[in-house]
Amino acid sequence: MTDESLTLSELEASAGEAPKDGATATVNDLEAFYGIPVDVAAVLGKATMPVSSLLKLGRGAVIELDRKVGEAIDIYVNNRLVARGEVVVVEDRLGITMTEIIKAERT
């Protein structure tokens, strides 16, 4: 993990701190946002191919991706890269563990 990583409790604690512009905010102020749905995508890799090759694919076909085994995957929230992580198996399901939080530059 990087030094920029935050746990949920640390994030909530920092959200309760006063913003730099002098306005005050608390964790309770964030409760209005908790129910808003967001799209989360974990991208294992990408591939480019012509439509003719795509149409020839059948059951059991293998598409080679641009990533190597063990390489970090990208995690997007609402089409914005927010983290990198690794695929893990949790019981009989796949999951993601975040290993790096990507800090967005503010404009």
Secondary structure as UniProt FT lines:
FT   TURN            3..4
FT   HELIX           8..15
FT   TURN            20..21
FT   HELIX           27..30
FT   HELIX           31..33
FT   TURN            34..35
FT   STRAND          40..43
FT   HELIX           51..56
FT   TURN            59..60
FT   TURN            69..70
FT   STRAND          73..77
FT   TURN            78..79
FT   STRAND          80..90
FT   TURN            91..92
FT   STRAND          93..101
//
